[in-house]
Each structure stands twice: as C-alpha cells, then as structure tokens.
Amino acid sequence: MFDEAAPHSETKSKKTEAWRDAMRAGLTLLSGGRPEEAVAQIERAAGECPEHIPTALNLAAALHCSRAHDRALAAFEAVLRRDTGAPEAHHGRGLALHALGRREEALEAFRSATRLAPGLARSWASIADITPDEGERQHAIGETARARECACHKDGAKTRDLQKCVSAMLAAKRHEDATGFVEANRDYLDAPTYHDLMARCAYRRGAFEAAFHASLDALHSLDVQSIPPCPKPNPFDPDCAVEVVAELCGILEGQGVQGFLAAGTLLGMWREGHPLGHDRDADVGVIRGPDIAGIIRRHPDLMLAHDARPGDRYFALTYRQVAIDIFVHDVRNDHLVCGVSDIPGDIQWRFSPFALRRIEISGREWMIPHDAERYLTESYGRGWRTPDKGFASAINSPALSGVNVYTRAYYAATRAKRVLLQGDRTKARALLRQSPVAIDQAVVEN
C-alpha cells in the first residue's frame, strides 16, 4: 500500500473528506484480505481525485491483489505515463507482468525500479525471486539485505522491519552480521521475538546448541496470556493438498523429474487414502537430477524463497495456498539420504535404497517408494499404522542419521512454541517429550 496523504491542502473540503473515507475503507479491506471489495472503494476514491498518484497506485495494487492482473498492469502503466520516474509503479508493473507469465518484462521492470531507487528492497527481492541468472540473484540478495538494513537505520526500528532485515541478512549468508544486528536492536524487541531471532541466526550458522538454548528462552519467555485457550482451526486442507501435489508432480514430470509421495503425505495416503488431516504441509520427494530450483523458478505460478540455490537438498514453497516441502534424495554409501541442509549435524534422514513404482490411491495415480511399508517403518517405526498426531519426524524418526541432539531439541522447542501460539497444548507436550534434551514443560502446564 502507498501514501495515504490527502491530495489537497483543504483537508476539510467535502471532496477531500469523501476521498479520505473511501480510501481508508479501501485500505482497511485490502489489509484485511478482501481485495475485490477494496477495489470498489479505492475506485471511488480515485474518482474523487483522479490526478492523485498515490491513489492510482493503491488502486493498481488492489487490482493486482484481486488477481485482475491485466487491469493492474494497465493501471500501473497509466501511472508511468504520468510519472516515468515512479519506482513503486515500475515495481507494481513488474508484479503484474510476472503474474501474467511475462517473466523477462517483469525482470526489466524490477531492474528499472532499482535503478531509480537503489534502496527499494522489494524490487531487489523480486529480482532474486525470478532471475534465471545465479550471479544476478546473489547480487540481488545482497542488495536486499543492504537496503533493509539501511531502512532500519533511517526509519527507526520497527519489529516487522527488523525481522525482515534479519531474514535478508541470513539469506545473504551474513550470519554473524545478523546476530550482531539482533543484539544491537534488542531494546526494540519483546523477549520471545529477540530469542527467536537469536535462535534462527545460530541455527543458520550451524551453532545448534546455541540455537536450542535461544529457542528454549523464546519458549519460556512466552506470556501465557498469549496462548489461546483452545486450538485454532488447522488451515491445511487435505483435499486441496491432493490437487496441488498432483499438479506439482505433473509440472516436475514435464521437466524430466519424477516426484513421489514422501514422508507424512505418503503415510496419510497409504494408510488412510488422503493426506493427514492434522498435517500442516505436503511432502514430495525427488531423486537428485536436474536443477529443481531452476525448474520451479521458471514456472510462473511457483515461487521459491529467493535464497534457494541450485544443489540445495530441500525446497519449501507455497502453491495455491498449500505449503509443500520438496526433499531431494541423494545416493550415499548404499543408502538414499535427504535432509534440510549440508551443514554437519543438521536434520537428515537415511533410508534403504528404493526404486519407484506407480500406484493408484483414491482414484489417482501416484509415484511412491517401491516398498512403501519398509519406507514407512524406517521413517516412523513399526507403529506407523497407528495414528500419532504428536509424532515429529525431524525430532524422533528412526531414519534420522548424523543429527546433532541439539538440532533435534531445537526443533522440539521451536515447534512447541509455534503450536502453543495456535492453542494446541497437547501437541506442544508431545513435541517436548520427544526432545533428546530434557525441556521444562512449565510454560505448557500454566
């Protein structure tokens, strides 16, 4: 959203009051996730003040958010005809072009925005998201971090901006800088957020014991009043997940990569005929081969974290509002292994080697490990046929191999905090019980 400043100095005029009322209503709807309704209100505001560029930009943004990408593109281009030096309009034009599948034009629009405003972090991040050139991506990742850091120093420290800056520094592999930045801004952060950020920094640099202790501090600094009295609804939709995983596997197969059901998604499909209802994401496996990051980035509807690199072991993305984890499996010493990163001691699973086979489950054909029950036993133990909503494979899977105990404990504490904030004390207790390092459960019991 853009500047809401009144278009006229006569702020009490009826025209300006009508503009202000419509604009505020539109921006409230937009920030509340109701972009279609926001469009009507902001169009009313634009009718009151047709020459006001911030209003025109907000209208274009609302059109983009409502997926009216052709209209959004036309609206951003109309602004640029009036002001060719408006970096936000170039950025918005890039977003609309990318949504329409016009990647190269989108890239050039983002580049134009950064030439006009070198400190526009959003445009650097968008370049990093979609450029096919790895050198340009790395440069853009670095510029994103620099721009966000400068903005925090210039505009003052706001929690959300600080969090974005830390994420950008970690993406740029500036792990020590990120740690120092969090320490320097401790006074602007509440205790759980401070400890969370310190835990993330430590984890990303492979300091797993420090990450665990910081995550424990974050857990124990929670205000019990912030914990909902009962669990919030799980937004994960198993039926939608089936559709999305099928689409993703089709996209991968079209590029010569065979995707297969893995981990919890295979468990649910094999045991129950659908993904686990208590899950939070879908799991897809692939065998190491073509550049998965490149394949995903070339698809107009798929978006990776901009720091995902060719050769990574793990890719997280969201497609049609379903979170998907893609695990790349490598042959290593007569086993298949997959994991989160190449840092020694990070999460890694090891399996007996398996081929893939095609099977029909619930009216669809899927690729799965040839001996699915052996794979599930290795992943979840002999009791995999009995549902266990508290089981966490990153903490307690028999297939974990070479994982630092503090890494597992870090996952237990971090995930327990997350589910506590969703009101699920039962799941939090189960996660903490699985930790290989004892964790005081007082915050769960209060």
DRENBAMAR-160719 format. One line per field, with one value per residue (C-alpha): x, y, z. Coordinates in Angstrom, 3 decimals, m for minus. Example, Ala and Ser with C-alpha at 12.3 -4.5 7.8 and 13.67 -1.06 7.14 Angstrom:
# DRENBAMAR-160719
xx	c(12.300|13.670)
yy	c(m4.500|m1.060)
zz	c(7.800|7.140)
# end
This chain:
# DRENBAMAR-160719
xx	c(0.000|1.107|0.963|m2.471|m1.722|m4.606|m4.438|m5.381|m4.364|m8.037|m8.433|m11.936|m13.472|m16.296|m14.362|m11.314|m13.427|m15.156|m11.753|m10.422|m13.409|m13.271|m9.503|m9.479|m12.267|m10.402|m7.077|m8.776|m10.377|m7.099|m5.097|m7.903|m7.520|m10.622|m9.063|m12.120|m14.154|m11.183|m11.106|m14.599|m13.761|m10.426|m12.047|m14.479|m11.524|m9.811|m12.991|m12.864|m9.189|m8.238|m4.863|m3.629|m0.851|m0.742|m4.456|m3.844|m1.017|m3.225|m5.931|m3.417|m2.154|m5.700|m6.381|m3.210|m4.166|m7.611|m5.864|m7.151|m3.622|m4.437|m6.261|m3.486|m0.872|m2.885|m3.273|0.457|1.297|m1.170|0.750|4.038|2.676|2.199|5.437|8.083|10.310|7.936|9.854|6.811|4.900|7.752|7.743|3.981|4.190|6.778|4.465|1.598|3.811|5.153|1.633|0.787|3.742|5.849|8.989|11.605|9.495|8.858|12.573|13.284|10.557|12.132|15.558|14.111|12.742|16.151|17.889|15.502|15.543|18.594|17.196|13.917|14.326|11.108|12.375|15.770|13.953|11.717|14.769|16.225|12.939|12.735|16.024|17.451|20.970|22.569|25.079|22.313|20.381|23.294|23.847|20.143|20.109|23.000|21.341|18.084|19.918|21.741|18.533|16.612|19.467|19.656|15.887|16.011|18.753|16.971|13.352|13.766|13.436|10.020|9.687|8.440|11.162|13.827|12.580|12.680|16.198|17.423|15.829|17.532|20.921|20.558|19.599|22.793|24.707|25.692|25.133|27.439|26.125|22.569|23.449|25.079|22.109|19.684|21.856|22.118|18.330|17.406|15.693|13.179|12.142|9.998|11.704|10.164|10.956|14.518|15.237|13.526|15.761|18.881|17.878|17.410|20.803|22.540|20.757|21.629|25.331|25.295|25.615|22.918|23.475|23.226|20.149|18.499|19.167|17.869|14.743|14.250|14.498|11.896|9.580|9.948|9.552|6.096|3.348|0.862|m1.896|m0.900|m1.713|m5.265|m7.473|m8.221|m6.617|m7.185|m8.579|m5.908|m5.837|m4.391|m6.974|m6.202|m8.422|m6.790|m3.371|m4.118|m4.918|m1.846|0.581|m0.801|m0.271|3.240|4.235|2.886|4.971|8.098|7.436|7.074|10.651|12.021|11.867|9.859|8.169|6.918|4.834|7.116|7.116|3.798|1.955|2.802|1.862|m1.574|m2.231|m1.071|m2.780|m5.925|m6.262|m5.728|m3.175|m3.137|m5.812|m3.582|m0.634|0.486|2.125|2.569|5.766|7.174|10.402|12.639|15.848|18.816|18.922|18.038|18.159|14.967|15.369|15.601|12.567|10.442|11.614|10.842|7.198|5.051|2.860|5.595|7.719|10.738|12.490|14.883|17.936|17.169|20.143|20.879|22.107|20.134|18.707|15.381|12.960|9.914|7.216|3.565|1.351|m2.348|m2.163|m0.760|2.706|4.882|8.252|10.372|13.126|15.948|17.246|20.903|22.607|25.214|27.040|24.367|21.568|19.268|19.557|17.640|17.818|17.455|20.974|24.574|25.669|27.014|24.574|21.512|18.375|18.996|17.157|18.704|16.723|17.347|17.653|14.357|13.050|9.766|6.515|3.218|0.115|m3.500|m4.702|m8.175|m8.695|m5.369|m2.055|0.980|4.654|5.786|8.785|8.557|8.380|6.200|5.763|9.512|9.953|7.213|8.676|12.085|10.506|8.021|8.850|6.861|3.845|3.219|m0.187|m1.476|m2.184|0.032|m0.715|2.203|4.951|7.571|9.958|12.535|12.788|12.140|12.254|14.224|15.607|17.445|21.151|24.115|21.866|23.141|20.955|20.696|19.320|16.513|15.953|15.875|13.094|11.195|11.319|10.653|7.707|6.282|6.273|4.548|1.762|1.316|0.578|m2.041|m3.579|m2.542|m1.047|m1.430|0.758|3.259|3.605|4.122|6.837|8.696|8.526|10.301|13.250|16.520|17.464|15.132|12.902|10.911|7.242|6.111|5.002|2.747|1.197|0.471)
yy	c(0.000|3.523|7.010|7.953|11.676|13.903|15.120|18.694|21.136|21.943|18.815|19.743|20.090|17.685|16.301|15.519|14.040|11.752|10.731|10.101|7.980|5.852|5.497|4.410|1.936|0.519|0.198|m1.448|m4.005|m4.551|m5.141|m7.420|m9.727|m8.561|m7.046|m7.346|m5.185|m2.859|m2.181|m0.684|1.665|2.795|3.329|5.649|7.496|7.727|9.201|11.952|12.767|11.359|13.141|11.821|9.336|7.515|6.750|5.422|3.241|1.864|1.064|m0.767|m2.689|m3.685|m4.894|m6.988|m8.463|m9.334|m11.232|m8.808|m8.716|m7.277|m4.356|m3.935|m3.779|m1.144|0.863|0.799|1.767|4.656|5.969|5.629|7.648|10.486|9.912|7.718|8.080|6.453|3.403|1.953|1.959|0.115|m2.405|m2.904|m3.265|m5.993|m7.857|m7.720|m8.808|m11.749|m12.820|m12.778|m15.049|m12.319|m13.013|m11.129|m7.973|m8.300|m8.571|m5.439|m3.586|m4.562|m3.538|m0.163|0.274|m0.412|1.964|4.711|3.749|1.637|1.270|m0.339|m3.711|m5.150|m4.829|m6.349|m9.233|m9.701|m9.856|m12.501|m14.410|m14.775|m14.126|m17.170|m15.768|m17.039|m14.187|m11.609|m13.489|m13.424|m9.709|m9.001|m10.990|m8.907|m5.650|m6.702|m7.135|m3.818|m1.972|m3.413|m2.637|0.970|1.358|0.205|2.714|5.515|4.997|3.667|0.130|m1.494|m5.153|m6.311|m4.372|m5.798|m9.325|m8.745|m7.363|m10.399|m12.725|m10.823|m10.975|m14.713|m15.205|m13.361|m15.703|m12.774|m14.892|m13.027|m9.655|m10.841|m11.939|m8.583|m6.736|m8.571|m7.832|m4.155|m3.852|m5.870|m2.895|m2.737|m6.395|m8.242|m11.197|m14.044|m12.278|m11.469|m15.062|m16.404|m14.292|m15.280|m18.928|m18.535|m16.878|m19.594|m22.379|m20.969|m20.786|m24.356|m23.455|m25.933|m25.922|m22.123|m22.312|m24.743|m22.602|m19.475|m21.324|m22.538|m18.951|m17.957|m20.720|m19.879|m16.132|m16.603|m14.715|m17.425|m14.902|m15.008|m18.727|m19.298|m21.361|m23.921|m24.963|m22.752|m24.405|m26.033|m24.211|m27.289|m28.721|m32.387|m32.382|m29.239|m30.716|m33.748|m31.496|m29.342|m32.246|m33.846|m30.578|m30.125|m33.690|m33.088|m29.917|m31.749|m34.727|m32.382|m31.258|m34.779|m35.018|m37.790|m36.541|m39.090|m39.067|m38.870|m38.613|m37.648|m37.299|m40.885|m42.026|m40.451|m41.561|m45.143|m45.593|m43.505|m42.707|m38.957|m36.610|m36.471|m34.092|m32.782|m32.107|m28.590|m29.194|m31.711|m33.693|m34.542|m36.416|m36.363|m38.182|m35.892|m34.932|m31.741|m28.354|m28.353|m24.698|m23.683|m25.756|m24.196|m20.668|m20.996|m21.797|m18.639|m19.962|m21.349|m19.239|m20.274|m18.382|m16.168|m17.630|m21.182|m22.309|m24.961|m28.070|m27.495|m30.562|m29.045|m26.578|m25.036|m23.354|m22.442|m23.289|m22.424|m21.731|m25.198|m25.374|m28.001|m29.409|m30.921|m33.253|m34.093|m37.639|m38.479|m41.858|m42.080|m45.226|m47.681|m45.594|m42.806|m39.691|m36.431|m33.513|m29.813|m28.556|m29.686|m28.368|m31.291|m32.119|m30.634|m32.693|m35.656|m38.918|m42.126|m44.872|m48.229|m47.688|m47.823|m47.713|m46.005|m47.533|m46.171|m46.961|m45.830|m44.320|m42.807|m42.681|m41.060|m42.457|m41.618|m42.475|m43.916|m45.847|m49.421|m50.958|m48.323|m50.203|m50.626|m46.886|m46.022|m48.365|m46.754|m43.298|m43.782|m47.065|m50.285|m48.499|m46.344|m47.952|m46.367|m42.621|m40.439|m36.749|m35.740|m37.555|m35.310|m36.934|m34.130|m34.893|m38.596|m40.508|m43.783|m42.668|m39.651|m40.032|m37.974|m35.353|m33.321|m33.884|m30.117|m29.803|m32.181|m30.347|m27.016|m28.348|m29.611|m26.244|m24.175|m26.254|m26.454|m22.667|m22.417|m24.863|m23.263|m19.975|m21.904|m23.072|m26.729|m27.619|m31.358|m31.197|m28.972|m31.530|m34.323|m32.374|m31.541|m35.172|m36.242|m33.899|m35.768|m32.913|m32.526|m29.441|m27.971|m28.028|m25.385|m22.949|m25.657|m26.547|m22.974)
zz	c(0.000|m0.723|0.780|2.111|2.341|1.377|m2.224|m1.303|1.368|2.029|4.119|5.291|1.849|1.077|m1.869|0.231|3.027|0.516|m0.839|2.661|3.711|0.571|0.758|4.371|3.747|0.756|2.558|5.534|3.225|1.402|4.578|5.792|2.797|0.897|m2.242|m4.511|m2.130|m1.700|m5.447|m5.404|m2.527|m3.969|m7.379|m5.598|m4.047|m7.443|m8.888|m6.285|m7.006|m10.416|m10.524|m7.172|m7.992|m4.603|m5.013|m8.515|m7.180|m4.421|m6.955|m9.138|m6.097|m5.111|m8.650|m8.525|m5.144|m6.515|m9.361|m12.009|m13.381|m16.817|m15.229|m12.659|m15.412|m17.264|m14.052|m13.238|m16.823|m16.636|m13.620|m15.505|m18.406|m15.923|m13.991|m15.641|m12.587|m10.093|m8.779|m6.990|m10.286|m12.010|m9.162|m9.348|m13.120|m12.576|m10.208|m12.704|m15.602|m13.624|m12.676|m16.391|m17.160|m18.800|m16.779|m18.809|m18.948|m15.217|m14.523|m16.533|m14.630|m11.293|m12.605|m13.594|m10.085|m8.515|m10.911|m9.834|m6.149|m5.195|m1.687|m2.789|m1.070|m2.511|m6.066|m5.266|m3.581|m6.630|m8.889|m6.579|m6.746|m10.513|m12.293|m14.101|m13.689|m10.478|m10.399|m10.613|m7.924|m5.494|m6.157|m5.611|m2.359|m1.080|m2.143|m0.463|2.829|2.466|1.583|4.530|6.917|5.697|6.022|9.649|10.463|8.603|9.577|13.098|14.366|13.979|14.880|11.489|9.664|11.968|11.303|7.548|7.814|9.752|7.185|4.370|6.100|6.675|3.026|2.105|4.451|6.655|9.743|12.116|10.914|11.530|15.059|15.790|14.303|16.593|19.620|18.659|18.397|21.465|23.105|20.235|20.507|23.003|24.687|22.624|19.337|20.412|21.435|18.299|16.084|18.009|17.632|13.881|13.495|15.493|13.621|10.215|11.082|12.418|16.113|17.101|20.864|20.950|18.711|21.121|24.196|22.444|21.284|24.859|26.096|23.486|24.666|28.353|27.778|26.257|28.010|28.965|28.291|24.607|24.390|23.082|25.416|22.721|19.415|16.406|13.243|11.090|7.717|5.975|3.543|2.670|m0.432|m1.774|m0.952|m3.143|m6.096|m5.558|m5.132|m8.298|m10.191|m8.836|m9.702|m13.214|m13.535|m12.369|m14.636|m17.599|m16.905|m16.590|m12.784|m11.136|m7.990|m5.466|m2.306|0.717|4.497|6.109|2.807|1.845|5.357|5.081|1.509|2.137|5.498|5.064|1.358|1.864|3.456|7.239|8.459|11.259|8.938|8.028|4.646|1.844|1.284|m2.134|m2.802|m5.871|m6.728|m7.366|m11.041|m12.913|m11.185|m9.107|m8.140|m11.794|m12.780|m10.055|m10.785|m14.482|m13.718|m13.468|m10.645|m8.381|m6.066|m4.007|m1.268|m3.175|m1.421|m2.615|m4.638|m7.263|m5.491|m2.284|m0.553|0.448|m1.102|0.567|m1.474|m1.315|m4.270|m4.322|m0.571|0.208|1.779|0.112|1.164|m1.610|m0.396|m2.805|m2.240|m2.888|m3.173|m0.415|0.773|m0.399|1.097|m0.003|2.145|2.259|4.619|5.268|4.539|4.083|7.487|9.562|12.346|10.641|10.043|7.724|7.137|5.752|4.007|2.427|m1.334|m3.191|m6.719|m7.554|m8.677|m9.873|m7.850|m7.723|m4.455|m4.128|m7.883|m8.786|m9.902|m7.805|m7.736|m4.389|m3.000|m4.294|m0.816|0.794|4.064|4.560|3.895|6.404|9.025|8.607|8.816|11.661|13.365|13.479|14.932|11.859|11.269|14.495|14.163|16.355|15.939|18.142|16.233|14.603|12.144|12.474|16.198|16.645|13.335|13.366|9.983|11.432|10.721|11.907|13.521|16.468|19.553|19.981|16.451|17.359|20.640|18.780|16.548|19.591|21.365|18.236|17.096|20.605|20.786|17.405|18.285|21.706|19.966|17.993|21.272|20.995|24.377|23.727|20.624|22.443|25.250|22.728|20.921|24.127|25.306|22.107|22.655|23.314|25.685|28.665|28.466|31.351|30.350|32.843|30.133|28.677|32.017|33.191)
# end
